[in-house]
Amino acid sequence: MKSLRQQTISGLSWSFVDKFFSQAIQFITGIILARLLTPHEYGLTGMVAIFLAISNVFITSGFSEALVRATEISSKDYSTVFIFNFVISGLCFLLLVLFSKNISVFFNEPSLSTITIFLSTTLIINSLGFVQRTFLWKKMHFKALTISSISATFISGIIAIFLAINNYGVWSLVWKTIVSSIVGLIVVNIFSTIKIKFEFNKDSFKELFGFGSKLLLSQLLNQIFINIYSLVIAKFFSAKELGLYSRADQYKNLPSRTINDVIQSVSFPLLAKIKDDKVKLKSAYKRLIRSTMLITFVLMFGMAATADNLIIGLIGEKWRETIPYLQLLCFVGIFYPISALNLNILNVLGRSDIFLKLELIKKIIIIPTIFFGIYLGIVAMILGIILTSIIAYYLNSHFSGKFIDYPFSEQVIDILPAFSIGILTGISVFLTGYFLKLQPLILLFLQIIQGFTIFYFISELFKQKDYLYIKNIVIEKFIKR
């Protein structure tokens, strides 16, 4: 039996490999596709993505967290969730098909009807692998999940590029999504050993849904309000503006959500194992917060500083209007991992009721930013999102901190060293880009090298403990091996 440290290192290693290679493939694929396609074509798939994201919340219904958190799970529990997921995915698919023409009319985009129908098939495909993925997650079989993710990303990316080169336009993006779902389903079923029986147990459903239902409402609110910004842009501006905003948001998510997904996927099952030992739980959680934010600050400030060269150098002049969106969204991305980690504690401790209340409060606060977007423009809306992200972090840390004696003020003190390193790195990289007049790609390369060099020397000089912790994990897992 592996120790908690061994499980952490193994889980983080495979999760990092998954996200690094998946995001690297997506990043390269995205560069090629962005040069072949237009912001308008990206905007079309972005419109449908709004409805798919909301549908997926109903399909998962918080069951993934409920299954992972539970101490004992039987085959009937997995089978019950499988049947529920499949039925709900079928209903969501039918609803989107029925309303596909209405969606097309609402956005005034005639081609959206057919695109919606095709993309909706991914709801059913993904539901067929949901339980298997959750089983692998609970058992911490991150190697299998990594192979599934990378295979899906690589194969779908190759097909999308081939279609784009052959002038399939927006359908390159549509088939990329569908193929990714199919490949992911096939691979995850190869590795999963769970036996699904076609039986639905009412008692099992009630127990799991008791916890999951509150997460369902929380996640539903979250997805509605995350996607409402895209909805506002698509309705009151244009598909092109949505494509520009979506591209900026995707680049922002590369470091922000990747870090969060890596940490969350490993930390949730690990913290769930020690949830009854509050001292041990707080100690592990503090380390997660500090090390996560060190990486987050450096990468997000660095991306904001290199945004102009990143966009122009990689995807071209036609995406120039994306630059200010990306720079501002980087400050939104800073707060995403730490807010999610604070909410994670509530789920680990089974307090999905507080999780739901927090989501309700935060969504009320978000409402003014929607009107900023409608009446003052997209930049004003993003500034509003930054402000609400700060408030959301305070609320999340305040309530989660009560349960493990880790208040907001202590968290801020813990992450100040990481913030200082991140801001110094970002400023130095920005000044290099401001004063040097070189080709965008060359300058971007120099800025990246400079940023990592400054980060390394500052961390080594001051013996920054979270940097040393991450460094030791890398040495132990990769270099020694």
Sine and cosine of phi, psi and omega as CSV:
sin_phi,cos_phi,sin_psi,cos_psi,sin_omega,cos_omega
0.00,0.00,0.80,-0.61,0.01,-1.00
-0.95,0.32,0.54,-0.84,0.09,-1.00
-0.96,0.27,0.19,-0.98,0.01,-1.00
-0.88,0.48,-0.64,0.77,0.02,-1.00
-0.90,0.43,-0.69,0.73,0.00,-1.00
-0.90,0.44,-0.66,0.75,0.03,-1.00
-0.90,0.44,-0.63,0.77,0.01,-1.00
-0.90,0.45,-0.75,0.66,-0.03,-1.00
-0.90,0.44,-0.70,0.71,0.00,-1.00
-0.89,0.45,-0.72,0.70,-0.01,-1.00
-0.90,0.43,-0.71,0.70,0.01,-1.00
-0.90,0.44,-0.62,0.79,-0.03,-1.00
-0.90,0.44,-0.77,0.63,-0.01,-1.00
-0.93,0.36,-0.62,0.79,0.03,-1.00
-0.91,0.41,-0.61,0.79,0.04,-1.00
-0.91,0.41,-0.70,0.71,0.03,-1.00
-0.85,0.52,-0.69,0.72,0.03,-1.00
-0.84,0.55,-0.84,0.55,-0.09,-1.00
-0.93,0.38,-0.62,0.78,-0.04,-1.00
-0.89,0.46,-0.79,0.61,-0.05,-1.00
-0.95,0.30,-0.62,0.79,0.04,-1.00
-0.89,0.46,-0.73,0.69,-0.02,-1.00
-0.94,0.35,-0.57,0.82,0.04,-1.00
-0.90,0.45,-0.69,0.73,0.02,-1.00
-0.91,0.41,-0.70,0.71,0.03,-1.00
-0.89,0.46,-0.63,0.78,-0.01,-1.00
-0.89,0.45,-0.74,0.67,0.00,-1.00
-0.92,0.40,-0.70,0.72,0.04,-1.00
-0.87,0.50,-0.67,0.74,-0.01,-1.00
-0.89,0.45,-0.62,0.79,0.03,-1.00
-0.89,0.46,-0.73,0.68,-0.02,-1.00
-0.90,0.44,-0.72,0.69,-0.03,-1.00
-0.92,0.39,-0.61,0.79,0.00,-1.00
-0.90,0.43,-0.50,0.87,0.05,-1.00
-0.97,0.22,-0.43,0.90,-0.02,-1.00
-1.00,-0.03,-0.46,0.89,-0.08,-1.00
-0.93,-0.37,0.04,-1.00,-0.05,-1.00
-0.91,-0.41,0.33,-0.94,0.09,-1.00
-0.83,0.55,-0.55,0.83,0.01,-1.00
-0.88,0.47,-0.67,0.74,-0.01,-1.00
-0.93,0.37,-0.61,0.80,0.10,-0.99
-0.91,0.41,-0.60,0.80,0.01,-1.00
-0.89,0.45,-0.57,0.82,0.00,-1.00
-0.89,0.46,-0.73,0.68,0.03,-1.00
-0.94,0.34,-0.49,0.87,0.06,-1.00
-0.90,0.43,-0.54,0.84,0.03,-1.00
-0.91,0.42,-0.70,0.72,0.00,-1.00
-0.94,0.34,-0.55,0.83,-0.01,-1.00
-0.85,0.53,-0.48,0.88,0.04,-1.00
-0.85,0.53,-0.74,0.67,-0.06,-1.00
-0.97,0.26,-0.54,0.84,0.04,-1.00
-0.92,0.39,-0.66,0.75,-0.01,-1.00
-0.89,0.46,-0.68,0.73,0.00,-1.00
-0.93,0.37,-0.64,0.77,0.02,-1.00
-0.88,0.47,-0.65,0.76,-0.02,-1.00
-0.89,0.46,-0.49,0.87,0.04,-1.00
-0.90,0.43,-0.69,0.73,0.03,-1.00
-0.90,0.43,-0.59,0.81,-0.04,-1.00
-0.93,0.36,-0.71,0.70,-0.03,-1.00
-0.98,0.21,-0.62,0.78,0.13,-0.99
0.79,0.61,0.49,0.87,0.04,-1.00
0.96,0.27,0.13,0.99,-0.05,-1.00
-0.94,0.34,-0.51,0.86,-0.02,-1.00
-0.87,0.50,-0.77,0.64,0.03,-1.00
-0.91,0.42,-0.60,0.80,0.00,-1.00
-0.91,0.42,-0.67,0.74,0.00,-1.00
-0.93,0.37,-0.67,0.75,-0.02,-1.00
-0.93,0.37,-0.63,0.77,-0.06,-1.00
-0.95,0.31,-0.54,0.84,-0.08,-1.00
-0.89,0.46,0.64,-0.77,-0.02,-1.00
-0.95,0.31,-0.69,0.72,-0.01,-1.00
-0.83,-0.56,0.79,-0.62,-0.01,-1.00
-0.76,-0.65,0.72,-0.69,0.01,-1.00
-0.95,-0.30,0.14,-0.99,0.01,-1.00
-0.90,0.44,-0.49,0.87,0.00,-1.00
-0.92,0.38,-0.52,0.86,0.05,-1.00
-0.91,0.41,-0.72,0.69,0.03,-1.00
-0.90,0.44,-0.66,0.75,-0.01,-1.00
-0.91,0.42,-0.64,0.77,0.01,-1.00
-0.89,0.46,-0.71,0.70,0.01,-1.00
-0.91,0.41,-0.63,0.77,0.01,-1.00
-0.86,0.51,-0.74,0.67,-0.02,-1.00
-0.90,0.43,-0.69,0.72,0.01,-1.00
-0.87,0.50,-0.75,0.67,-0.01,-1.00
-0.85,0.53,-0.70,0.72,-0.05,-1.00
-0.91,0.41,-0.70,0.72,-0.01,-1.00
-0.90,0.43,-0.73,0.69,-0.02,-1.00
-0.91,0.40,-0.61,0.79,0.03,-1.00
-0.90,0.44,-0.62,0.78,0.05,-1.00
-0.89,0.45,-0.67,0.75,0.03,-1.00
-0.91,0.42,-0.68,0.73,0.03,-1.00
-0.89,0.45,-0.65,0.76,0.04,-1.00
-0.87,0.49,-0.73,0.68,0.00,-1.00
-0.88,0.47,-0.65,0.76,0.01,-1.00
-0.90,0.45,-0.68,0.73,0.00,-1.00
-0.93,0.38,-0.59,0.81,0.06,-1.00
-0.91,0.42,-0.71,0.71,-0.02,-1.00
-0.89,0.45,-0.60,0.80,-0.07,-1.00
-0.98,-0.19,0.19,0.98,-0.05,-1.00
-0.87,0.49,-0.63,0.77,0.02,-1.00
-0.93,0.37,-0.60,0.80,0.05,-1.00
-0.90,0.43,-0.62,0.78,0.05,-1.00
-0.89,0.46,-0.68,0.73,0.02,-1.00
-0.88,0.48,-0.68,0.73,0.00,-1.00
-0.93,0.36,-0.65,0.76,-0.03,-1.00
-0.85,0.52,-0.68,0.73,-0.02,-1.00
-1.00,-0.04,-0.05,1.00,-0.01,-1.00
0.85,0.53,0.69,0.73,0.03,-1.00
-0.78,-0.63,0.98,-0.18,-0.09,-1.00
-0.83,0.56,-0.57,0.82,-0.07,-1.00
-0.97,0.24,-0.18,0.98,-0.08,-1.00
-0.91,0.41,-0.49,0.87,-0.04,-1.00
-0.86,0.52,-0.79,0.61,-0.01,-1.00
-0.93,0.38,-0.64,0.77,0.02,-1.00
-0.87,0.49,-0.67,0.74,0.01,-1.00
-0.87,0.48,-0.70,0.71,-0.02,-1.00
-0.88,0.47,-0.72,0.69,-0.03,-1.00
-0.91,0.41,-0.73,0.69,-0.03,-1.00
-0.92,0.39,-0.45,0.89,-0.01,-1.00
-0.92,0.40,-0.37,0.93,0.03,-1.00
-0.89,0.45,-0.41,0.91,0.00,-1.00
-0.91,0.40,-0.39,0.92,0.04,-1.00
-0.88,0.47,-0.72,0.70,0.01,-1.00
-0.94,0.35,-0.69,0.73,-0.01,-1.00
-0.86,0.51,-0.73,0.68,-0.02,-1.00
-0.92,0.40,-0.56,0.83,-0.01,-1.00
-0.91,0.42,-0.50,0.87,-0.02,-1.00
-0.94,0.34,-0.32,0.95,0.02,-1.00
-0.93,-0.37,0.06,1.00,-0.09,-1.00
-0.88,0.47,-0.76,0.65,-0.04,-1.00
-0.91,0.43,-0.64,0.77,0.01,-1.00
-0.89,0.45,-0.66,0.75,0.04,-1.00
-0.90,0.44,-0.68,0.73,0.00,-1.00
-0.90,0.44,-0.64,0.77,0.04,-1.00
-0.87,0.50,-0.73,0.68,0.02,-1.00
-0.91,0.42,-0.59,0.81,0.04,-1.00
-0.91,0.42,-0.73,0.69,-0.02,-1.00
-0.89,0.47,-0.64,0.77,0.00,-1.00
-0.99,0.14,-0.01,1.00,0.01,-1.00
0.86,0.51,0.62,0.78,0.09,-1.00
-1.00,0.03,0.93,0.38,-0.10,-0.99
-0.95,0.32,-0.38,0.93,0.04,-1.00
-0.88,0.47,-0.70,0.71,0.01,-1.00
-0.90,0.43,-0.69,0.73,0.02,-1.00
-0.90,0.43,-0.58,0.82,0.03,-1.00
-0.91,0.42,-0.73,0.68,0.00,-1.00
-0.88,0.47,-0.66,0.75,0.02,-1.00
-0.88,0.47,-0.74,0.67,-0.06,-1.00
-0.91,0.42,-0.73,0.69,-0.04,-1.00
-0.92,0.40,-0.66,0.75,0.01,-1.00
-0.87,0.49,-0.72,0.69,-0.02,-1.00
-0.89,0.46,-0.69,0.73,-0.03,-1.00
-0.91,0.41,-0.68,0.73,-0.06,-1.00
-0.93,0.37,-0.77,0.63,-0.06,-1.00
-0.91,0.42,-0.70,0.71,0.00,-1.00
-0.91,0.42,-0.57,0.82,0.02,-1.00
-0.91,0.41,-0.68,0.73,0.03,-1.00
-0.88,0.47,-0.70,0.72,0.00,-1.00
-0.91,0.42,-0.66,0.75,-0.01,-1.00
-0.89,0.45,-0.67,0.74,0.02,-1.00
-0.90,0.44,-0.69,0.72,0.03,-1.00
-0.85,0.53,-0.71,0.71,-0.01,-1.00
-0.92,0.39,-0.64,0.76,0.00,-1.00
-0.91,0.42,-0.65,0.76,0.04,-1.00
-0.88,0.48,-0.56,0.83,-0.01,-1.00
-1.00,-0.04,0.40,0.92,0.16,-0.99
0.89,0.45,0.62,0.79,0.09,-1.00
-1.00,0.06,-0.09,1.00,0.10,-0.99
0.85,0.53,-0.77,-0.64,-0.06,-1.00
-0.88,0.48,-0.42,0.91,-0.02,-1.00
-0.94,0.34,-0.30,0.95,0.14,-0.99
-0.88,0.47,-0.67,0.74,0.00,-1.00
-0.96,0.29,-0.59,0.81,0.01,-1.00
-0.89,0.45,-0.76,0.64,-0.03,-1.00
-0.95,0.33,-0.45,0.89,0.10,-1.00
-0.87,0.50,-0.71,0.71,0.00,-1.00
-0.92,0.40,-0.69,0.72,-0.04,-1.00
-0.92,0.40,-0.74,0.68,-0.01,-1.00
-0.89,0.46,-0.64,0.77,0.03,-1.00
-0.85,0.52,-0.68,0.73,0.01,-1.00
-0.91,0.42,-0.66,0.75,-0.03,-1.00
-0.92,0.40,-0.74,0.67,-0.01,-1.00
-0.90,0.44,-0.68,0.73,0.04,-1.00
-0.86,0.51,-0.66,0.75,0.02,-1.00
-0.89,0.45,-0.71,0.70,-0.03,-1.00
-0.89,0.47,-0.75,0.67,-0.08,-1.00
-0.92,0.39,-0.67,0.74,-0.04,-1.00
-0.92,0.39,-0.50,0.86,0.05,-1.00
-0.96,0.28,-0.44,0.90,0.06,-1.00
-0.91,0.40,-0.63,0.78,-0.08,-1.00
-1.00,0.01,-0.45,0.89,-0.07,-1.00
-0.97,0.25,0.70,-0.71,0.00,-1.00
-0.97,-0.24,0.06,1.00,-0.02,-1.00
-0.94,0.34,0.70,-0.72,0.02,-1.00
-0.99,-0.17,0.90,-0.43,-0.01,-1.00
-1.00,-0.01,0.81,-0.59,0.10,-1.00
-0.93,-0.36,0.57,-0.82,-0.03,-1.00
-1.00,0.10,0.93,0.35,0.04,-1.00
-0.69,-0.72,0.65,-0.76,-0.03,-1.00
-0.90,-0.43,0.87,-0.49,-0.05,-1.00
-0.96,-0.27,0.89,-0.46,-0.07,-1.00
-0.89,0.46,-0.67,0.74,-0.02,-1.00
-0.90,0.43,-0.66,0.75,0.03,-1.00
-0.89,0.46,-0.68,0.73,0.00,-1.00
-0.88,0.47,-0.70,0.71,-0.02,-1.00
-0.88,0.47,-0.67,0.74,-0.04,-1.00
-0.92,0.40,-0.73,0.68,-0.02,-1.00
-0.95,0.32,-0.64,0.77,-0.03,-1.00
-0.96,0.30,-0.38,0.92,0.06,-1.00
-0.85,0.52,-0.65,0.76,0.07,-1.00
-0.99,0.12,-0.69,0.72,-0.09,-1.00
-0.94,0.35,-0.47,0.88,-0.07,-1.00
-0.89,0.46,-0.62,0.78,0.01,-1.00
-0.94,0.35,-0.60,0.80,0.08,-1.00
-0.93,0.37,-0.57,0.82,0.05,-1.00
-0.85,0.53,-0.76,0.65,0.01,-1.00
-0.90,0.43,-0.65,0.76,0.02,-1.00
-0.90,0.45,-0.75,0.67,-0.03,-1.00
-0.92,0.38,-0.56,0.83,0.04,-1.00
-0.89,0.45,-0.74,0.67,0.06,-1.00
-0.86,0.51,-0.68,0.73,-0.04,-1.00
-0.89,0.46,-0.73,0.69,-0.02,-1.00
-0.92,0.39,-0.63,0.78,0.03,-1.00
-0.87,0.49,-0.71,0.70,-0.07,-1.00
-0.98,0.20,-0.46,0.89,0.11,-0.99
-0.92,0.40,-0.69,0.73,-0.07,-1.00
-1.00,0.07,-0.19,0.98,-0.01,-1.00
-0.92,0.38,-0.46,0.89,0.07,-1.00
-0.91,0.42,-0.69,0.73,0.05,-1.00
-0.91,0.42,-0.61,0.79,0.01,-1.00
-0.89,0.45,-0.69,0.72,0.01,-1.00
-0.89,0.46,-0.71,0.71,-0.01,-1.00
-0.90,0.44,-0.70,0.72,-0.03,-1.00
-0.91,0.41,-0.62,0.78,-0.06,-1.00
-0.98,0.18,-0.70,0.71,-0.14,-0.99
-0.99,-0.14,-0.16,0.99,0.03,-1.00
-0.86,-0.52,-0.98,-0.20,-0.02,-1.00
-0.29,-0.96,0.20,-0.98,0.06,-1.00
-0.89,0.45,-0.56,0.83,0.03,-1.00
-0.89,0.45,-0.73,0.68,0.01,-1.00
-0.89,0.46,-0.61,0.79,0.05,-1.00
-0.91,0.42,-0.64,0.77,0.05,-1.00
-0.88,0.47,-0.66,0.75,0.03,-1.00
-0.90,0.43,-0.72,0.69,0.01,-1.00
-0.91,0.42,-0.69,0.72,-0.02,-1.00
-0.89,0.46,-0.64,0.77,0.02,-1.00
-0.90,0.44,-0.68,0.74,0.06,-1.00
-0.89,0.46,-0.68,0.74,-0.01,-1.00
-0.91,0.42,-0.62,0.78,0.03,-1.00
-0.91,0.41,-0.66,0.75,0.04,-1.00
-0.91,0.41,-0.64,0.77,0.06,-1.00
-0.87,0.49,-0.62,0.79,-0.04,-1.00
-0.95,0.31,-0.34,0.94,-0.02,-1.00
-0.81,0.59,-0.82,0.58,0.08,-1.00
-0.99,0.16,-0.69,0.73,-0.16,-0.99
-0.90,0.43,-0.83,0.55,-0.05,-1.00
-0.97,0.24,-0.48,0.88,0.04,-1.00
-0.90,0.44,-0.73,0.68,0.05,-1.00
-0.85,0.52,-0.73,0.68,-0.02,-1.00
-0.87,0.49,-0.71,0.71,-0.04,-1.00
-0.90,0.43,-0.64,0.77,0.03,-1.00
-0.88,0.47,-0.77,0.63,-0.05,-1.00
-0.92,0.39,-0.70,0.72,-0.05,-1.00
-0.90,0.43,-0.69,0.72,-0.06,-1.00
-0.89,0.46,-0.54,0.84,0.00,-1.00
-1.00,0.01,-0.66,0.75,-0.14,-0.99
-0.94,0.33,-0.58,0.81,-0.08,-1.00
-0.88,0.47,-0.81,0.59,0.04,-1.00
-0.91,0.42,-0.52,0.85,0.01,-1.00
-0.94,0.33,-0.74,0.68,0.00,-1.00
-0.91,0.41,-0.51,0.86,0.03,-1.00
-0.90,0.44,-0.48,0.88,0.00,-1.00
-0.96,0.29,-0.42,0.91,-0.04,-1.00
-0.90,-0.44,0.37,0.93,-0.09,-1.00
-0.89,0.45,-0.37,0.93,-0.03,-1.00
-1.00,0.04,-0.18,0.98,0.04,-1.00
-0.96,-0.28,1.00,-0.06,-0.13,-0.99
-0.90,0.43,-0.57,0.82,0.01,-1.00
-0.92,0.40,-0.73,0.68,0.01,-1.00
-0.91,0.41,-0.61,0.79,0.00,-1.00
-0.90,0.44,-0.72,0.70,0.01,-1.00
-0.90,0.44,-0.68,0.74,-0.02,-1.00
-0.88,0.48,-0.71,0.70,0.01,-1.00
-0.91,0.41,-0.61,0.79,-0.05,-1.00
-0.94,0.34,-0.66,0.76,0.04,-1.00
-0.85,0.52,-0.69,0.73,0.00,-1.00
-0.91,0.42,-0.64,0.77,0.04,-1.00
-0.88,0.48,-0.72,0.70,-0.02,-1.00
-0.87,0.49,-0.77,0.64,-0.09,-1.00
-0.91,0.42,-0.74,0.67,-0.05,-1.00
-0.94,0.35,-0.60,0.80,0.03,-1.00
-0.90,0.44,-0.71,0.70,-0.06,-1.00
-0.96,0.28,-0.43,0.90,0.09,-1.00
-0.88,0.48,-0.75,0.66,0.02,-1.00
-0.91,0.41,-0.68,0.73,-0.05,-1.00
-0.88,0.47,-0.76,0.65,-0.03,-1.00
-0.86,0.51,-0.72,0.69,-0.03,-1.00
-0.89,0.45,-0.73,0.69,-0.07,-1.00
-0.95,0.32,-0.65,0.76,-0.06,-1.00
-0.96,0.29,-0.68,0.73,0.08,-1.00
-0.91,0.43,-0.60,0.80,0.03,-1.00
-0.91,0.42,-0.66,0.75,0.01,-1.00
-0.92,0.40,-0.66,0.75,0.03,-1.00
-0.88,0.48,-0.61,0.79,-0.04,-1.00
-0.96,0.29,-0.44,0.90,-0.06,-1.00
-0.95,-0.31,0.20,0.98,-0.15,-0.99
-0.83,0.56,-0.68,0.74,-0.06,-1.00
-0.91,0.42,-0.73,0.69,0.02,-1.00
-0.94,0.34,-0.53,0.85,0.04,-1.00
-0.89,0.46,-0.76,0.65,-0.06,-1.00
-0.95,0.32,-0.80,0.60,-0.06,-1.00
-0.92,0.40,-0.67,0.74,-0.05,-1.00
-0.93,0.37,-0.60,0.80,-0.11,-0.99
-1.00,-0.05,-0.69,0.72,-0.12,-0.99
-0.87,-0.50,-0.04,1.00,0.20,-0.98
0.98,-0.18,0.16,-0.99,-0.08,-1.00
-0.89,0.46,-0.50,0.86,-0.06,-1.00
-0.91,0.41,-0.21,0.98,0.02,-1.00
-0.97,-0.26,0.21,0.98,-0.09,-1.00
-0.82,0.57,-0.61,0.80,-0.03,-1.00
-0.90,0.43,-0.20,0.98,0.04,-1.00
-0.96,0.29,-0.43,0.90,-0.17,-0.99
-0.82,0.57,-0.81,0.58,-0.01,-1.00
-0.89,0.45,-0.54,0.84,0.05,-1.00
-0.89,0.46,-0.71,0.70,-0.02,-1.00
-0.90,0.43,-0.70,0.72,-0.02,-1.00
-0.86,0.51,-0.68,0.73,0.00,-1.00
-0.96,0.29,-0.64,0.77,-0.02,-1.00
-0.91,0.41,-0.40,0.91,0.06,-1.00
-0.87,0.50,-0.55,0.83,0.01,-1.00
-0.97,0.25,-0.37,0.93,0.15,-0.99
-0.96,0.29,-0.69,0.73,-0.04,-1.00
-0.89,0.46,-0.43,0.90,0.02,-1.00
-0.86,0.51,-0.62,0.78,-0.12,-0.99
-1.00,0.03,-0.20,0.98,-0.08,-1.00
-0.90,0.44,-0.78,0.62,-0.04,-1.00
-0.89,0.46,-0.67,0.74,-0.07,-1.00
-0.95,0.31,-0.56,0.83,0.08,-1.00
-0.91,0.40,-0.68,0.73,-0.01,-1.00
-0.91,0.42,-0.61,0.79,0.03,-1.00
-0.90,0.43,-0.63,0.78,0.03,-1.00
-0.91,0.41,-0.63,0.77,0.06,-1.00
-0.93,0.38,-0.50,0.87,0.00,-1.00
-0.86,0.51,-0.61,0.79,0.00,-1.00
-0.88,0.48,-0.65,0.76,0.02,-1.00
-0.88,0.47,-0.65,0.76,0.03,-1.00
-0.93,0.38,-0.66,0.75,0.02,-1.00
-0.86,0.51,-0.65,0.76,-0.03,-1.00
-1.00,0.07,0.04,1.00,0.06,-1.00
0.98,0.20,0.29,0.96,-0.03,-1.00
-0.99,-0.13,0.85,0.53,0.04,-1.00
-0.93,0.37,-0.29,0.96,0.05,-1.00
-0.92,0.39,-0.69,0.73,0.04,-1.00
-0.94,0.35,-0.61,0.79,0.07,-1.00
-0.80,0.60,-0.73,0.68,-0.02,-1.00
-0.91,0.42,-0.69,0.72,-0.01,-1.00
-0.88,0.48,-0.66,0.75,0.03,-1.00
-0.89,0.46,-0.67,0.74,0.01,-1.00
-0.89,0.45,-0.63,0.78,0.02,-1.00
-0.89,0.45,-0.71,0.71,0.00,-1.00
-0.89,0.47,-0.72,0.70,-0.06,-1.00
-0.92,0.39,-0.55,0.83,-0.01,-1.00
-0.95,0.32,-0.51,0.86,0.08,-1.00
-0.91,0.41,-0.65,0.76,0.01,-1.00
-0.91,0.41,-0.52,0.85,-0.07,-1.00
-0.95,0.30,-0.45,0.89,-0.13,-0.99
-0.77,0.64,-0.69,0.72,0.01,-1.00
-0.85,0.52,-0.54,0.84,-0.02,-1.00
-0.91,0.42,-0.46,0.89,0.04,-1.00
-0.90,0.43,-0.68,0.73,0.01,-1.00
-0.95,0.33,-0.52,0.86,0.12,-0.99
-0.84,0.55,-0.70,0.72,-0.01,-1.00
-0.91,0.43,-0.68,0.73,-0.05,-1.00
-0.92,0.38,-0.70,0.71,-0.15,-0.99
-0.99,-0.17,-0.45,0.89,-0.09,-1.00
-0.92,-0.39,-0.20,0.98,0.05,-1.00
0.95,-0.32,0.14,-0.99,-0.13,-0.99
-0.93,0.36,-0.63,0.78,0.01,-1.00
-0.88,0.47,-0.69,0.72,0.04,-1.00
-0.89,0.46,-0.61,0.79,0.03,-1.00
-0.89,0.45,-0.69,0.72,0.00,-1.00
-0.91,0.41,-0.62,0.79,0.07,-1.00
-0.87,0.50,-0.63,0.77,0.06,-1.00
-0.90,0.43,-0.61,0.79,0.03,-1.00
-0.90,0.43,-0.62,0.78,0.03,-1.00
-0.86,0.50,-0.72,0.69,-0.01,-1.00
-0.89,0.46,-0.71,0.71,-0.01,-1.00
-0.93,0.37,-0.47,0.88,0.05,-1.00
-0.92,0.40,-0.62,0.79,0.04,-1.00
-0.91,0.42,-0.71,0.70,0.02,-1.00
-0.89,0.45,-0.66,0.75,-0.01,-1.00
-0.89,0.46,-0.66,0.75,0.03,-1.00
-0.89,0.46,-0.68,0.73,0.01,-1.00
-0.87,0.50,-0.72,0.69,-0.02,-1.00
-0.89,0.45,-0.72,0.69,-0.02,-1.00
-0.88,0.48,-0.72,0.70,-0.04,-1.00
-0.94,0.34,-0.57,0.82,-0.01,-1.00
-0.89,0.46,-0.73,0.68,-0.07,-1.00
-0.98,0.20,-0.65,0.76,0.02,-1.00
-0.93,0.37,-0.57,0.82,-0.01,-1.00
-0.88,0.47,-0.46,0.89,0.00,-1.00
-0.88,0.47,-0.56,0.83,-0.11,-0.99
-0.99,0.16,-0.40,0.91,-0.03,-1.00
-0.83,-0.55,0.27,0.96,0.03,-1.00
0.83,0.56,0.76,0.65,0.00,-1.00
-0.70,-0.72,0.98,0.22,-0.13,-0.99
-0.95,0.31,0.18,-0.98,-0.01,-1.00
-0.81,0.58,-0.72,0.69,-0.06,-1.00
-0.88,0.48,-0.64,0.77,0.01,-1.00
-0.93,0.37,-0.62,0.79,0.04,-1.00
-0.88,0.47,-0.72,0.70,-0.02,-1.00
-0.87,0.49,-0.69,0.73,0.03,-1.00
-0.88,0.48,-0.64,0.77,-0.02,-1.00
-0.91,0.42,-0.56,0.83,-0.08,-1.00
-0.99,-0.12,-0.05,1.00,0.01,-1.00
-0.86,0.52,-0.68,0.73,0.04,-1.00
-0.86,0.51,-0.66,0.76,0.02,-1.00
-0.91,0.42,-0.64,0.76,0.03,-1.00
-0.88,0.48,-0.69,0.72,-0.02,-1.00
-0.88,0.47,-0.70,0.71,0.03,-1.00
-0.89,0.45,-0.68,0.73,-0.02,-1.00
-0.90,0.44,-0.70,0.71,-0.05,-1.00
-0.94,0.34,-0.61,0.79,0.05,-1.00
-0.90,0.44,-0.67,0.74,0.03,-1.00
-0.89,0.45,-0.72,0.70,-0.02,-1.00
-0.89,0.46,-0.70,0.71,-0.01,-1.00
-0.89,0.45,-0.70,0.71,-0.02,-1.00
-0.90,0.43,-0.64,0.77,0.02,-1.00
-0.92,0.39,-0.65,0.76,0.01,-1.00
-0.89,0.45,-0.69,0.72,-0.01,-1.00
-0.89,0.46,-0.59,0.81,0.06,-1.00
-0.88,0.47,-0.71,0.70,0.02,-1.00
-0.92,0.38,-0.51,0.86,-0.04,-1.00
-0.96,0.28,-0.64,0.77,-0.11,-0.99
-1.00,-0.05,-0.50,0.86,0.00,-1.00
-1.00,0.07,0.69,-0.72,0.01,-1.00
-0.92,-0.40,1.00,0.03,-0.01,-1.00
-0.79,-0.61,0.10,-1.00,0.10,-1.00
-0.87,0.50,0.65,-0.76,-0.09,-1.00
-0.78,0.62,-0.70,0.71,-0.04,-1.00
-0.92,0.39,-0.65,0.76,0.03,-1.00
-0.90,0.43,-0.70,0.72,-0.01,-1.00
-0.92,0.39,-0.62,0.78,0.05,-1.00
-0.87,0.49,-0.70,0.72,0.02,-1.00
-0.87,0.49,-0.71,0.70,0.01,-1.00
-0.90,0.45,-0.64,0.77,0.01,-1.00
-0.91,0.42,-0.64,0.76,0.02,-1.00
-0.90,0.44,-0.73,0.68,0.03,-1.00
-0.87,0.50,-0.70,0.72,-0.01,-1.00
-0.89,0.45,-0.70,0.72,-0.04,-1.00
-0.87,0.49,-0.74,0.68,-0.01,-1.00
-0.93,0.37,-0.55,0.84,0.03,-1.00
-0.91,0.41,-0.72,0.69,0.01,-1.00
-0.89,0.46,-0.70,0.71,0.03,-1.00
-0.85,0.53,-0.70,0.71,-0.04,-1.00
-0.90,0.44,-0.75,0.66,-0.08,-1.00
-0.94,0.35,-0.62,0.78,0.04,-1.00
-0.90,0.44,-0.70,0.71,-0.04,-1.00
-0.91,0.41,-0.65,0.76,0.02,-1.00
-0.94,0.34,-0.65,0.76,-0.04,-1.00
-0.89,0.46,-0.70,0.71,-0.05,-1.00
-0.99,-0.11,0.11,0.99,0.02,-1.00
0.77,0.64,0.77,0.64,-0.03,-1.00
-0.87,0.49,0.88,-0.48,-0.20,-0.98
-0.91,0.42,-0.55,0.83,0.00,-1.00
-0.96,0.28,-0.59,0.81,0.12,-0.99
-0.88,0.48,-0.71,0.70,0.00,-1.00
-0.90,0.44,-0.57,0.82,0.04,-1.00
-0.90,0.43,-0.74,0.68,0.02,-1.00
-0.90,0.43,-0.67,0.74,0.00,-1.00
-0.86,0.50,-0.68,0.73,-0.01,-1.00
-0.91,0.42,-0.59,0.81,0.05,-1.00
-0.90,0.43,-0.69,0.72,0.00,-1.00
-0.89,0.45,-0.70,0.71,0.00,-1.00
-0.89,0.45,-0.72,0.70,-0.05,-1.00
-0.91,0.42,-0.64,0.77,-0.13,-0.99
-1.00,0.05,-0.62,0.79,-0.15,-0.99
-0.94,-0.35,-0.78,0.62,-0.12,-0.99
-0.93,0.36,-0.72,0.69,0.00,-1.00
-0.90,0.43,-0.61,0.79,0.01,-1.00
-0.92,0.39,0.00,0.00,0.00,0.00
